Amino acid sequence: MAKMQYPEEIYQICPMAAAQRLIAGKWKILILWRLSQETRRFSELQKLLPTISHGILTQQLRELEHDGIVHREVYKEVPPKVEYSLTDIGQAFMPILGSIYEWGENYINRNSKINRVKGEQK
């Protein structure tokens, strides 16, 4: 099934489409969650998200940087040092991310209770 393509203008007039576009991507929410805790180096993010490939992490960080959510600081050192942190726009998203976390936690707890009951009924 082909992906539905929206006209570019939709992201300028629809707040939900704009927000969805910014956080779309399998790893973006987890990257933002880890960066909300503290500034991180690329290798730290890789260790915290061990199943993400080097290329995908790079791509998602670049997209977040391009969208103004993540700041990339390059230090002129040998070996090179690069750190990632949240911008003010990224920080403004953290209460929403906290709500997503709480919702996910409630969902997990609710489903684990349902699954236990189903298991007892068998």
Order of alpha helices (4+ residues) and beta strands (2+ residues): alpha-alpha-alpha-beta-alpha-alpha-beta-beta-alpha-alpha
